[in-house]
Amino acid sequence: MKRRFINKSISVLVGTMVLGLSPTFAENCPVKGGTLIWGHSETTQNLYIHQTGTISTGRILQNIHDGLVTADENLKIIPELAESYQVSSDGLSYTFNLRKGVTFHDGSDLTSADVKYSFETLMDPDTGAVNKPVFNSVGSIETPDDYTVVIKMSQINMPFLGRLAALGAGAIIPEGSADIQGETPIGAGPLKFVRREFGNEVELERFDDYWNGAACIDRLIAREVTEPTVRLTGLRTGEMHLINDIPTDRIDEIKADENLEVLSWSHGVFDFVNLNYKHEPFQDERVRLAIDYMIDKEMLLQGALWGQGKTAASPGFASSASYNTDLQQRPQDIAKAKALLAEAGYGPGDLKIVFKATTNYPYHVEAAQILVEWFREAGVELTIEQLTWADWLSQVWVDKDFQMSMMNFNSVWEDDFLYYSLYNSTGGFNYRGINDPVIDELTEKARITVDDGARADIYREVQQRVFDKVHDIVVWHRNSSFGAQKNIGGLDTLVNGDGATYHFHRVWIE
């Protein structure tokens, strides 16, 4: 079973009232009941949706929470907890009319006070919210009545609605609940939190009072199995109904099994080599460029990923209107790499680099192992340190204690999320310490640029700058996949149009 995800440019509908969809799914479960076991590839971290920085944890939390708006399968922004919204003609005021009768998992009713609390808490620097920059242009949040929220901007922010719809930034929590969200998340989504055994599993159950109709399954257990072979064995034996992150060399094997099927989508994720700007010698552009010239991207794709993807020079979503099609991968050139290193003052054997790779992504370890020989040819000693997912997050993501690493990131449909979050110096996902005034200026300029074409041009400039300055080395866009038992229905609704979020609301067990 395959789905194709199409990226579309999203524009603010200035001066337009956008109406929501009526709840229609309440009676659309072919089968109800049962416990669905999901072999989840990563260990969940902080469960507070506004603090968590990993998509892996977000995939669970986005079944617990709803936002004011969301994006449908075609990546069109539609109301969710808001019944409708209106943007003023000058683009400086957003009015959200909330649905009545929406209940949180703790039994309280959704009101405008919850929305105001959610966003003002997120905006508080002490919260440490990864999506705080989304609200940099918010001047005030007003609640004229229990079901109306008016957000007034200090300046135009064209991506604002899109950011509210993307990956949890607009999630609403009950007033006063921030202190407990990290361990006991409470939302208004289709599934509610039951328990977590850290490093083992998270259990959610159907929320019968969900405003858009109760989920089909009784409960979801996200079992955290970081070893890919173990996940695959669990799927084969029936211990698990679903697994994500199928080992790339085993996809055809699963497809051939009459009891299993594969849900795949193309180029939804890019993988990139990270260079920590807080460590020598990566402040030197010549060193970063030299490392780029050491890598044969096509050979790396075939050797580490079994060809399950496509080499790419830009992190952007390939079908996006803003994608810079002019960028081409630098060819491997060891001689040029050695010359650049010499120019930077590093002779053969002078440069020693530790590459931290997580075993949670075996192809990152395999990629690092392939790099070792190329680096040796260039006179650089590369040592690999293999880390668990939890240790990688702690050392690389949180503590910034690394020289070189590799990670994946979703090629999200919302350009601001991708380029501002990753490359602006204040971006919530800028763990490499990139501080480029040109990119800061461009990403801020994009926010106030009304014309879609002009804004796309700016994002192409950002991509060019990232490439020219070698802020990251993008190596490929990776195919993504789910393996599933044949008795799991509704899989065509599982993966949202962004290719990153998983929604179990309409999935059932036959």
LOTOR-888840 format. One record per residue (C-alpha): residue number from 1; residue in one letter; x, y, z. Coordinates in steps of 0.001 Angstrom, whole numbers. Layout:
BEGIN
   numi   sedren         u         v         w
    NUM        A         X         Y         Z
...
This chain:
BEGIN
   numi   sedren         u         v         w
      1        M         0         0         0
      2        K      1474      3305     -1038
      3        R       657      6927      -485
      4        R      2125      9839     -2307
      5        F      2544     13048      -411
      6        I      2403     16290     -2327
      7        N      3776     19488      -901
      8        K      1821     22621     -1632
      9        S      2490     26236      -812
     10        I       285     27511      1984
     11        S      -921     31082      2089
     12        V     -2736     33052      4732
     13        L     -6306     33728      3704
     14        V     -6435     37421      4408
     15        G     -9856     38761      5252
     16        T    -11461     35376      4761
     17        M    -13556     33290      7100
     18        V    -12578     29639      6997
     19        L    -15161     27195      8271
     20        G    -14377     23881      9853
     21        L    -15565     20433      9008
     22        S    -18352     18844     10985
     23        P    -17486     15681     12902
     24        T    -18215     12864     10502
     25        F    -16206      9922     11655
     26        A    -18188      8838     14687
     27        E    -19864      5895     12942
     28        N    -17179      5072     10400
     29        C    -15293      2304     12222
     30        P    -15718     -1001     10375
     31        V    -14462     -2732     13527
     32        K    -14182     -1332     17042
     33        G    -12052     -2522     19914
     34        G     -8752     -4241     20513
     35        T     -5248     -3213     21523
     36        L     -2904     -2201     18723
     37        I       808     -2790     19373
     38        W      3116      -417     17530
     39        G      6822     -1229     17411
     40        H      8077      2308     17919
     41        S     11672      2836     16818
     42        E     12734      5428     19381
     43        T     12629      6040     23114
     44        T     10215      8803     24058
     45        Q     11572     11741     25975
     46        N      9818     14735     27567
     47        L      6052     14281     27055
     48        Y      5235     17992     27217
     49        I      4419     18684     23589
     50        H      5696     22254     23701
     51        Q      9067     21217     25107
     52        T      9814     18015     23230
     53        G     12219     18419     20360
     54        T     11947     15050     18668
     55        I      9458     14050     16007
     56        S      9534     10518     17447
     57        T      7988     11654     20734
     58        G      5729     14031     18839
     59        R      4260     11121     16876
     60        I      2758      9809     20085
     61        L      1795     13183     21520
     62        Q       -56     14235     18383
     63        N     -2589     11508     19123
     64        I     -3140     13047     22552
     65        H     -3424     16674     21462
     66        D     -5383     18712     18955
     67        G     -4609     22258     17860
     68        L     -6631     25246     16754
     69        V     -5926     24326     13127
     70        T     -4408     21388     11309
     71        A     -3409     20384      7790
     72        D     -5450     17885      5800
     73        E     -4057     15146      3549
     74        N     -3481     17714       816
     75        L     -1685     20017      3275
     76        K     -4492     22560      3225
     77        I     -4943     24371      6518
     78        I     -8317     23580      8087
     79        P     -9848     24348     11495
     80        E     -9626     21739     14236
     81        L    -10442     22894     17784
     82        A    -11414     26146     16158
     83        E    -14699     25870     14312
     84        S    -13663     28725     12056
     85        Y    -11076     31474     11848
     86        Q    -10679     34840     10192
     87        V     -7610     36849      9255
     88        S     -7921     40624      9104
     89        S     -7324     42418      5806
     90        D     -4006     43835      7076
     91        G     -2809     40381      8217
     92        L     -2269     41582     11802
     93        S     -5225     39985     13548
     94        Y     -6343     36330     13744
     95        T     -9746     35538     15199
     96        F    -10487     31931     16152
     97        N    -14019     30804     16971
     98        L    -13768     27714     19161
     99        R    -15914     24607     18935
    100        K    -18386     24237     21767
    101        G    -18635     20977     23617
    102        V    -14950     20018     23309
    103        T    -13699     18164     26383
    104        F    -10148     17627     27620
    105        H     -9071     14242     28945
    106        D     -9324     15541     32523
    107        G    -13027     16274     32006
    108        S    -12724     20063     31722
    109        D    -14303     21955     28827
    110        L    -12235     23791     26243
    111        T    -12565     27581     26489
    112        S    -10635     30567     25224
    113        A     -8806     30714     28576
    114        D     -7124     27391     27730
    115        V     -5921     28724     24388
    116        K     -4556     31909     25950
    117        Y     -2841     29892     28673
    118        S     -1345     27391     26196
    119        F       185     30047     23983
    120        E      1334     32437     26698
    121        T      3011     29542     28513
    122        L      4676     28509     25270
    123        M      5863     32107     24744
    124        D      7413     32265     28224
    125        P     11214     31859     27846
    126        D     11295     29822     31070
    127        T      9195     27125     29387
    128        G     11975     26291     26949
    129        A      9464     25617     24179
    130        V     11054     24553     20894
    131        N      8349     26394     18971
    132        K      8639     29682     20850
    133        P      9952     31501     17716
    134        V      6589     30812     16047
    135        F      5128     33449     18366
    136        N      7853     36088     18053
    137        S      5457     38396     16189
    138        V      2532     37954     18585
    139        G      1711     41189     20370
    140        S     -1261     40089     22467
    141        I     -3831     37328     22916
    142        E     -7343     38469     23778
    143        T    -10375     36471     24872
    144        P    -13524     38600     24430
    145        D    -15659     35609     25436
    146        D    -15323     31911     26300
    147        Y    -15265     30793     22692
    148        T    -13401     33563     20883
    149        V     -9638     34095     20731
    150        V     -8076     37115     19024
    151        I     -4335     37015     18366
    152        K     -2896     40403     17437
    153        M       465     40560     15710
    154        S      3152     43192     16093
    155        Q      4052     42624     12441
    156        I      2899     40423      9585
    157        N      3953     36782      9950
    158        M      2819     34972      6822
    159        P      3747     31425      7991
    160        F      1875     31825     11286
    161        L     -1174     29698     10450
    162        G       996     27053      8832
    163        R      3212     26897     11902
    164        L       173     26484     14157
    165        A      -847     23539     11974
    166        A      2575     21866     11865
    167        L      3982     19401     14360
    168        G      2450     20543     17622
    169        A      3073     24287     17764
    170        G      -669     25005     18028
    171        A     -1524     22224     20507
    172        I     -3911     23317     23269
    173        I     -3595     22088     26857
    174        P     -5918     22723     29838
    175        E     -5313     25887     31812
    176        G     -2854     25302     34657
    177        S     -1588     21916     33396
    178        A      1903     22837     32154
    179        D      3696     21507     35246
    180        I      2382     17965     34778
    181        Q      2469     17701     30983
    182        G      6004     16305     30906
    183        E      5013     13147     32764
    184        T      1215     13054     32378
    185        P       176     14758     29152
    186        I     -3431     15957     28951
    187        G     -4994     17066     25701
    188        A     -8193     17023     23688
    189        G     -7151     14467     21073
    190        P     -8633     11064     20169
    191        L     -6376      9061     22527
    192        K     -5589      9795     26159
    193        F     -2471      8999     28131
    194        V     -2551      6026     30501
    195        R      1042      5262     31484
    196        R      4662      5200     30438
    197        E      7389      2746     31350
    198        F     10431      4794     30407
    199        G     12512      3055     27794
    200        N      9863       375     27310
    201        E      6421      1539     26222
    202        V      3725      4210     26274
    203        E        73      3244     26602
    204        L     -2829      5339     25312
    205        E     -6529      4538     25333
    206        R     -9549      5671     23361
    207        F    -11108      8918     24552
    208        D    -14811      8225     24230
    209        D    -15769     11895     24452
    210        Y    -13547     12996     21588
    211        W    -15279     15792     19715
    212        N    -14696     14204     16289
    213        G    -15880     10704     17110
    214        A    -14231      8038     19210
    215        A    -11254      6115     17828
    216        C    -11712      2579     16519
    217        I     -9172       854     18754
    218        D     -9548       515     22522
    219        R     -5925      1279     23178
    220        L     -2544      1864     21572
    221        I       697       579     23001
    222        A      3773      2213     21527
    223        R      6441      -329     22391
    224        E      9882      1223     22205
    225        V     12099     -1185     20283
    226        T     15199       613     19060
    227        E     16822     -2463     17497
    228        P     15464     -2807     13924
    229        T     15900     -6594     13717
    230        V     13934     -7055     16935
    231        R     11107     -4894     15548
    232        L     11039     -6950     12369
    233        T     10963    -10225     14313
    234        G      8103     -8887     16427
    235        L      6131     -8045     13295
    236        R      6718    -11488     11799
    237        T      5687    -13339     14947
    238        G      2571    -11240     15422
    239        E      3840     -9712     18655
    240        M      3475     -6315     16990
    241        H       823     -5093     14568
    242        L      2873     -2263     13123
    243        I      6517     -1214     12999
    244        N      8134      1925     11638
    245        D     11650      2427     10272
    246        I     11917      -915      8489
    247        P     15547     -1877      7832
    248        T     16098      -742      4267
    249        D     17599     -4056      3194
    250        R     14525     -5961      4434
    251        I     11675     -4066      2754
    252        D     11408     -6438      -217
    253        E     11392     -9369      2182
    254        I      8383     -7965      4036
    255        K      6570     -7224       794
    256        A      7003    -10876      -184
    257        D      5376    -12121      3040
    258        E      1693    -12861      2383
    259        N       819    -11976      5980
    260        L      2418     -8535      5896
    261        E      2278     -5338      3907
    262        V      4339     -2196      3559
    263        L      3114      1390      3669
    264        S      5703      3561      1894
    265        W      6125      7171       905
    266        S      8967      8828      -938
    267        H     11493     11405       107
    268        G      9694     12497      3238
    269        V     12893     12666      5290
    270        F     16333     14050      4623
    271        D     19511     12881      6358
    272        F     22405     15247      6904
    273        V     25890     15259      8344
    274        N     26131     17669     11271
    275        L     29218     19729     12114
    276        N     29251     21404     15513
    277        Y     30117     25069     15205
    278        K     31069     25199     18888
    279        H     34032     22890     18278
    280        E     37222     23341     16361
    281        P     37785     23131     13504
    282        F     34268     23568     12166
    283        Q     34139     27322     12494
    284        D     36435     27275      9471
    285        E     34436     27167      6245
    286        R     37360     25550      4423
    287        V     37282     22560      6752
    288        R     33533     22121      6317
    289        L     33926     22328      2544
    290        A     36781     19815      2636
    291        I     34573     17304      4461
    292        D     31854     17756      1854
    293        Y     34386     16973      -900
    294        M     35420     13770       902
    295        I     31979     12199       475
    296        D     30637     10307     -2535
    297        K     26919     10777     -1865
    298        E     25649      8212     -4378
    299        M     28002      5544     -3100
    300        L     26989      6428       471
    301        L     23302      6075      -476
    302        Q     23863      2652     -2007
    303        G     26186      1398       711
    304        A     24351      2614      3814
    305        L     20765      2910      2615
    306        W     20573       189       -14
    307        G     19416      2784     -2522
    308        Q     16190      3487      -618
    309        G     16119      7184     -1416
    310        K     17666      9820     -3642
    311        T     20731     11989     -3190
    312        A     19962     15654     -2603
    313        A     21821     18893     -1977
    314        S     18930     20748      -347
    315        P     16990     19860      2805
    316        G     13720     21079      1309
    317        F     10669     19087       283
    318        A     11379     18191     -3336
    319        S      7871     18989     -4566
    320        S      7737     22331     -2752
    321        A      7367     25537     -4739
    322        S     10373     26846     -2814
    323        Y     12695     23914     -3540
    324        N     15996     25044     -5046
    325        T     16397     22797     -8063
    326        D     19649     24520     -9069
    327        L     21625     22931     -6241
    328        Q     23735     19936     -7196
    329        Q     25795     17710     -4946
    330        R     29498     18409     -4879
    331        P     31359     15486     -6452
    332        Q     33866     13583     -4373
    333        D     37306     15141     -4803
    334        I     39862     13914     -2262
    335        A     42652     16027     -3751
    336        K     40588     19196     -3377
    337        A     39683     18192       173
    338        K     43371     17785      1086
    339        A     44197     21135      -478
    340        L     41464     22904      1497
    341        L     42645     21303      4741
    342        A     46216     22372      4018
    343        E     45016     25913      3370
    344        A     43272     25823      6751
    345        G     46522     24685      8410
    346        Y     45862     20949      8745
    347        G     48377     18545      7303
    348        P     48016     14747      7030
    349        G     47277     13280     10442
    350        D     46676     16645     12125
    351        L     42905     16429     12188
    352        K     41177     13896     14419
    353        I     37379     13813     14482
    354        V     34928     11796     16592
    355        F     31695     10907     14777
    356        K     28791     10205     17158
    357        A     26196      7954     15505
    358        T     23084      6466     17092
    359        T     22529      2729     16793
    360        N     18838      3552     16550
    361        Y     19541      4350     12901
    362        P     21866      1566     11724
    363        Y     22330      3278      8368
    364        H     23925      6231     10181
    365        V     26462      3863     11733
    366        E     27030      2226      8347
    367        A     27417      5647      6724
    368        A     30030      6620      9308
    369        Q     31927      3383      8690
    370        I     32021      4141      4965
    371        L     33311      7659      5663
    372        V     36294      6334      7632
    373        E     38222      5230      4529
    374        W     37485      8414      2569
    375        F     38597     10524      5504
    376        R     41773      8441      5835
    377        E     42564      9093      2159
    378        A     42250     12818      2891
    379        G     44593     12550      5885
    380        V     41871     12770      8552
    381        E     41419     10262     11362
    382        L     37727      9553     11899
    383        T     36671      7624     15011
    384        I     33114      6350     15417
    385        E     31333      6441     18759
    386        Q     28079      4467     18716
    387        L     25354      5746     21039
    388        T     21907      4627     22046
    389        W     19095      6953     21019
    390        A     18765      8275     24572
    391        D     22506      8943     24825
    392        W     22559     10611     21402
    393        L     19763     12942     22438
    394        S     21501     13732     25700
    395        Q     24963     14333     24278
    396        V     24230     15769     20833
    397        W     20790     17364     21009
    398        V     20776     18611     24619
    399        D     24401     19081     25680
    400        K     25787     19892     22189
    401        D     28742     17681     23141
    402        F     29866     16437     19755
    403        Q     32155     17239     16852
    404        M     30423     15433     14028
    405        S     27201     13478     13818
    406        M     24353     12546     11518
    407        M     20634     12954     11887
    408        N     17433     12924      9912
    409        F     14791     15621      9735
    410        N     11425     15658      8120
    411        S     11251     17704      4920
    412        V      8261     19468      6349
    413        W      5798     21182      4081
    414        E      5945     24399      6090
    415        D      9037     26303      4969
    416        D      9326     28429      8078
    417        F      9424     25334     10254
    418        L     12205     23876      8159
    419        Y     14467     26845      7503
    420        Y     13794     29060     10511
    421        S     13848     26228     13042
    422        L     16968     24581     11653
    423        Y     19069     27539     10514
    424        N     18011     30755     12243
    425        S     20342     31429     15172
    426        T     17299     31384     17518
    427        G     15724     28320     15883
    428        G     14506     25643     18249
    429        F     16204     22878     16224
    430        N     19531     24636     15632
    431        Y     21582     22278     17818
    432        R     24690     22728     15601
    433        G     25153     26318     16814
    434        I     24845     27894     13345
    435        N     24961     31686     13614
    436        D     24700     33201     10152
    437        P     23432     36819     10037
    438        V     22507     36430      6367
    439        I     20223     33464      7096
    440        D     18775     35242     10121
    441        E     17892     38200      7919
    442        L     16442     36042      5144
    443        T     14273     33890      7421
    444        E     12930     36968      9203
    445        K     12273     38664      5846
    446        A     10340     35623      4609
    447        R      7920     35971      7512
    448        I      6838     39453      6438
    449        T      6811     38778      2676
    450        V      3186     38545      1526
    451        D      3721     37411     -2058
    452        D      4015     33612     -2306
    453        G      6490     33716     -5195
    454        A      8744     36257     -3523
    455        R      8709     34251      -290
    456        A      9639     31082     -2199
    457        D     12553     32983     -3747
    458        I     13800     33879      -275
    459        Y     13737     30271       856
    460        R     15691     29278     -2231
    461        E     18282     31858     -1166
    462        V     18404     30248      2272
    463        Q     19049     26844       714
    464        Q     21796     28330     -1452
    465        R     23418     29929      1593
    466        V     23305     26673      3581
    467        F     24942     24907       639
    468        D     27585     27580       -72
    469        K     28643     27875      3575
    470        V     28332     24097      4199
    471        H     26272     24680      7322
    472        D     25156     21065      6963
    473        I     25982     18376      4440
    474        V     22679     17057      3109
    475        V     23283     13581      1677
    476        W     19895     12167       683
    477        H     16133     12224       844
    478        R     15197      8893      2406
    479        N     12119      6833      1639
    480        S      9987      6134      4704
    481        S      7984      3034      5445
    482        F      5713      1178      7854
    483        G      5377     -2595      8081
    484        A      1999     -3950      9144
    485        Q       -22     -7093      9664
    486        K     -2609     -7648      6929
    487        N     -5433     -7423      9477
    488        I     -4802     -3750     10214
    489        G     -7298     -1484      8474
    490        G     -7302      2240      7811
    491        L     -3591      2395      7026
    492        D     -4255      4931      4291
    493        T     -5226      7366      7068
    494        L     -2274      6608      9324
    495        V       421      8909      7940
    496        N      -532     12552      7673
    497        G       143     14555      4521
    498        D      3301     15993      6063
    499        G      4841     12521      6027
    500        A      5936     12966      9665
    501        T      2953     12537     11951
    502        Y      1040      9330     12628
    503        H     -2647      9504     13503
    504        F     -4261      6317     14862
    505        H     -7773      7774     15084
    506        R     -9078      5896     12072
    507        V     -6972      2736     12255
    508        W     -8642      -526     13287
    509        I     -7906     -4203     13884
    510        E     -9962     -6600     11769
